[in-house]
Amino acid sequence: MEKDNETVFDKIYNVVKKIPKGYVATYGQVASIAGNKRWARVVGYALHVNPDPEHIPCYRVVNREGRISEAFAFGGGNRQVELLKADGVEFVDDEHVDMEKYQWDMPWY
């Protein structure tokens, strides 16, 4: 349920919280569910200042090609790879998630 005082970042964080363990979503997917498919860059900004990484798993967001972020806010790209592998996500190489297998088939809200 949307709150009147909910910010764009709040909407983004609420979507990211729903990405299941073992899956990834793209910036565009998160933007679309949050309310505007053009917010993909805003998703990146929001995740970079994630106030609660323990409960908002921003490491589960990758680009449309399954690439991790070199500027991952909480320890660099290598940390993002570690966290995703700990979730059970497999990589085609050290920078690409196997999107056919691990992309979240998101429900439409």
Secondary structure, 3 states (H helix, E strand, C coil): CCCCCCCHHHHHHHHHCCCCCCCEEEHHHHHHHHCCHHHHHHHHHHHHCCCCCCCCCHHHEECCCCECCCCCCCCHHHHHHHHHHHCCCCECCCCEECHHHHECCCCCC
